[in-house]
């Protein structure tokens, strides 16, 4: 039998502080690792006493500390978004897949926040790209240091790529790419899809766009396309 003072509602929910809610989420993600505080300390270097104060809510987890935890958790193969840890919103924690592990351990990249990768590679990739395509593209870019990628903006006559497709390739000497469809990077760092017709000392003649009219442009880098994903593919 429940007891309580007359006139009070004994079934009122317990109200947790913000610090306690953050602590609960931290305990949840630690449970996902299957490790004790001591084992986690040995693997990622966060003191057991510090973890205890965060998990209990005695000390509120700060954004800076949350970012540190999210990065450290990747060392044991767990992806955790900083936003989720702090607010409960966003992508929930999960085990990293093989591609994400490869990218992280090969390049020291962080998957904190809503992005799967950050830093040199992640900052290039728009956040609206399909998550599976993002992972594959990140993997491709991590393997090829001199590479370019491009999101096709419109259907082009004679090109097999259509609007929304994602393509990538490795940088080549532009002199060897005449007659080929390429990804070209301009001086503004914008990339375009075009067919290279001929190169000159002061620029290159290309076909691009729906009408495919020849035009002369200055190309900084050129890549032969070797990776392609159709728009809408999962």
Backbone torsions as a table, in degrees:
resi	resn	phi	psi	omega
1	UNK	NA	134.1	177.9
2	UNK	-79.4	142.5	178.9
3	UNK	-123.5	159.7	178.4
4	UNK	174.3	174.5	-179.7
5	UNK	-69.8	145.4	178.3
6	UNK	-60.8	132.9	177.7
7	UNK	89.8	-1.4	178.1
8	UNK	-105.0	154.4	178.2
9	UNK	-96.0	104.7	-175.4
10	UNK	-74.1	-10.4	-178.9
11	UNK	-96.6	11.5	178.6
12	UNK	-61.2	135.5	-178.5
13	UNK	-67.0	149.4	176.6
14	UNK	-72.6	133.1	179.6
15	UNK	-97.0	122.2	-180.0
16	UNK	-99.8	147.1	175.4
17	UNK	-75.3	166.0	177.3
18	UNK	-59.8	-40.7	-180.0
19	UNK	-62.6	-38.9	179.7
20	UNK	-69.8	-37.0	178.1
21	UNK	-65.8	-40.7	175.6
22	UNK	-62.6	-40.1	179.4
23	UNK	-63.2	-39.1	178.3
24	UNK	-62.9	-43.1	179.5
25	UNK	-66.2	-35.7	178.0
26	UNK	-65.5	-39.9	176.7
27	UNK	-63.6	-39.1	179.3
28	UNK	-61.1	-45.0	-177.6
29	UNK	-72.7	-31.4	175.4
30	UNK	-67.1	-37.0	177.6
31	UNK	-62.5	-32.7	178.7
32	UNK	-65.1	-31.0	178.5
33	UNK	-74.8	-22.8	-176.7
34	UNK	75.2	15.6	-175.9
35	UNK	-112.0	148.6	172.5
36	UNK	-77.2	171.0	177.2
37	UNK	-60.0	-40.1	-179.4
38	UNK	-65.8	-43.8	179.5
39	UNK	-65.6	-37.4	178.5
40	UNK	-66.4	-38.8	177.4
41	UNK	-60.2	-42.6	-178.7
42	UNK	-65.7	-27.1	-176.8
43	UNK	-93.6	-37.4	-174.4
44	UNK	-120.6	-5.6	170.6
45	UNK	81.2	15.4	175.1
46	UNK	-96.2	121.8	-172.6
47	UNK	-57.1	143.0	-179.3
48	UNK	-61.6	-37.3	-179.6
49	UNK	-66.4	-36.6	177.7
50	UNK	-67.4	-44.8	177.8
51	UNK	-60.6	-38.4	-179.1
52	UNK	-64.0	-42.7	-179.0
53	UNK	-67.7	-34.4	177.0
54	UNK	-70.8	-47.5	-176.1
55	UNK	-65.1	-35.4	180.0
56	UNK	-78.4	-18.3	-177.7
57	UNK	86.2	6.2	178.2
58	UNK	-67.9	-32.1	175.0
59	UNK	-124.8	128.9	-177.1
60	UNK	-76.8	133.5	178.4
61	UNK	-68.6	125.1	-179.4
62	UNK	-89.9	167.2	178.8
63	UNK	-62.2	-41.8	-179.6
64	UNK	-62.8	-42.0	179.2
65	UNK	-69.0	-36.1	178.6
66	UNK	-63.6	-41.8	177.4
67	UNK	-62.3	-39.8	178.3
68	UNK	-63.1	-42.0	-179.6
69	UNK	-65.9	-44.7	-178.3
70	UNK	-60.6	-40.9	178.1
71	UNK	-67.8	-41.9	-178.9
72	UNK	-65.8	-36.8	-178.1
73	UNK	-63.2	-27.6	179.5
74	UNK	-65.3	-23.1	178.1
75	UNK	-66.4	-23.4	177.7
76	UNK	-108.6	17.7	172.1
77	UNK	81.4	22.4	-179.8
78	UNK	-115.8	126.4	172.9
79	UNK	-91.1	127.5	177.2
80	UNK	-139.1	123.7	178.9
81	UNK	-78.1	135.1	179.9
82	UNK	-59.5	-39.9	-179.7
83	UNK	-61.6	-41.4	179.1
84	UNK	-63.7	-44.3	-177.8
85	UNK	-62.4	-36.0	-177.1
86	UNK	-85.4	-34.7	-172.0
87	UNK	-125.8	-15.9	-175.7
88	UNK	88.1	-4.5	179.1
89	UNK	-96.1	165.7	177.5
90	UNK	89.3	-160.6	-174.7
91	UNK	-75.6	124.8	178.6
92	UNK	-71.5	160.6	-178.0
93	UNK	-67.1	150.9	179.9
94	UNK	-161.2	165.9	175.5
95	UNK	-71.7	136.6	177.8
96	UNK	-71.4	144.0	175.7
97	UNK	-82.1	175.7	-173.6
98	UNK	-63.2	-38.6	-179.7
99	UNK	-64.8	-44.9	179.6
100	UNK	-62.2	-40.1	178.0
101	UNK	-63.5	-43.0	-179.7
102	UNK	-60.6	-48.2	-178.8
103	UNK	-62.2	-43.7	-178.0
104	UNK	-64.7	-49.9	-175.0
105	UNK	-76.0	-23.6	179.4
106	UNK	-82.0	-31.0	-172.5
107	UNK	-122.4	-2.5	-179.1
108	UNK	65.4	36.2	-176.9
109	UNK	-91.1	154.2	-178.6
110	UNK	-108.6	140.5	177.1
111	UNK	-110.0	29.3	179.6
112	UNK	-72.0	159.0	-178.7
113	UNK	73.9	-153.1	-176.0
114	UNK	-86.5	-6.2	-176.4
115	UNK	-91.3	148.7	175.0
116	UNK	-78.6	-31.8	174.7
117	UNK	-140.7	154.4	176.7
118	UNK	-132.6	-170.8	177.3
119	UNK	79.7	-147.3	-172.8
120	UNK	-55.2	-40.7	-177.6
121	UNK	-86.9	-51.3	-172.5
122	UNK	-60.6	-34.9	-179.1
123	UNK	-64.9	-19.8	-180.0
124	UNK	-80.0	-30.3	-167.3
125	UNK	-90.2	120.7	178.6
126	UNK	-59.4	142.5	-175.4
127	UNK	-70.1	-14.6	-175.9
128	UNK	-85.1	-4.7	179.7
129	UNK	-68.4	140.7	176.1
130	UNK	-45.1	135.5	-173.7
131	UNK	-58.6	-40.6	179.5
132	UNK	-65.0	-40.9	178.8
133	UNK	-66.1	-39.2	177.3
134	UNK	-57.0	-46.1	-177.9
135	UNK	-64.6	-44.2	179.3
136	UNK	-64.5	-42.6	180.0
137	UNK	-65.3	-41.3	176.8
138	UNK	-59.7	-41.6	179.0
139	UNK	-63.1	-45.1	179.4
140	UNK	-61.1	-48.2	-177.8
141	UNK	-65.1	-31.6	179.4
142	UNK	-70.1	-27.7	-179.7
143	UNK	-82.6	-26.8	-174.8
144	UNK	-121.3	102.4	-176.1
145	UNK	-63.4	-42.6	179.5
146	UNK	-96.4	80.8	-175.9
147	UNK	-137.4	160.5	176.7
148	UNK	-132.7	150.1	170.5
149	UNK	-133.9	161.6	-174.7
150	UNK	-151.0	140.4	171.0
151	UNK	-98.3	120.0	-176.8
152	UNK	-67.7	125.2	-173.0
153	UNK	-91.2	-23.5	-178.9
154	UNK	-156.6	156.1	174.7
155	UNK	-68.2	138.8	-178.2
156	UNK	-123.2	136.8	-179.9
157	UNK	-63.3	126.5	177.4
158	UNK	86.0	-8.2	177.7
159	UNK	-98.1	143.1	-179.7
160	UNK	-85.2	-1.9	179.7
161	UNK	-93.5	145.3	-178.9
162	UNK	-123.2	167.5	-176.7
163	UNK	-54.7	131.3	178.9
164	UNK	94.9	-13.6	178.8
165	UNK	-66.7	152.6	177.0
166	UNK	-114.2	126.8	-178.3
167	UNK	-130.5	154.9	178.4
168	UNK	-150.0	157.4	179.9
169	UNK	-160.0	171.7	-179.7
170	UNK	-98.6	143.2	-177.2
171	UNK	-66.2	136.9	178.4
172	UNK	-131.2	162.5	170.7
173	UNK	-63.7	121.3	-174.4
174	UNK	-59.3	-25.9	-179.6
175	UNK	-64.8	-21.4	-177.5
176	UNK	-93.5	-0.7	-171.6
177	UNK	-108.2	8.3	179.9
178	UNK	-58.1	133.4	-179.5
179	UNK	86.8	-2.0	-177.5
180	UNK	-107.4	153.3	172.7
181	UNK	-82.1	126.9	-171.9
182	UNK	-134.5	167.1	165.7
183	UNK	-97.9	123.1	-179.5
184	UNK	-114.6	135.9	175.6
185	UNK	-104.1	129.4	-179.4
186	UNK	-91.3	175.1	-179.3
187	UNK	-61.5	-27.7	179.0
188	UNK	-77.0	-1.6	-176.0
189	UNK	77.3	-0.2	174.1
190	UNK	-69.9	144.3	176.5
191	UNK	-107.0	148.9	177.2
192	UNK	-135.6	156.2	173.0
193	UNK	-99.9	127.9	-177.5
194	UNK	-156.3	167.2	172.6
195	UNK	-106.5	122.6	-178.2
196	UNK	-80.3	123.0	179.5
197	UNK	-94.0	-54.3	-175.7
198	UNK	-157.2	149.8	178.2
199	UNK	-109.1	146.7	176.9
200	UNK	-128.5	171.4	178.9
201	UNK	-64.7	-30.9	-176.5
202	UNK	-108.1	15.8	178.6
203	UNK	156.5	-173.7	-179.4
204	UNK	-133.5	145.2	176.9
205	UNK	-94.2	128.1	-175.6
206	UNK	-136.1	163.5	168.3
207	UNK	-112.8	134.6	176.6
208	UNK	-157.1	163.7	177.0
209	UNK	82.7	175.7	-175.1
210	UNK	-64.0	-35.4	-176.6
211	UNK	-89.0	-17.4	178.5
212	UNK	54.5	44.3	175.0
213	UNK	-81.1	136.9	177.7
214	UNK	-62.4	140.3	174.9
215	UNK	-148.3	154.9	-178.3
216	UNK	-105.3	123.9	-178.7
217	UNK	-135.7	163.9	176.2
218	UNK	-97.8	121.4	-178.2
219	UNK	-108.3	127.0	179.1
220	UNK	-84.6	-45.2	178.8
221	UNK	-136.6	152.0	177.6
222	UNK	-136.7	138.1	-177.8
223	UNK	-128.4	136.5	172.4
224	UNK	-79.6	130.3	-174.1
225	UNK	-77.5	123.3	178.3
226	UNK	-130.3	-2.0	178.4
227	UNK	-135.2	135.3	-174.9
228	UNK	-150.4	132.0	173.1
229	UNK	-127.8	131.2	177.1
230	UNK	-68.3	146.6	176.2
231	UNK	-63.1	138.8	177.7
232	UNK	85.3	-4.0	178.0
233	UNK	-71.9	143.3	177.7
234	UNK	-113.1	NA	NA
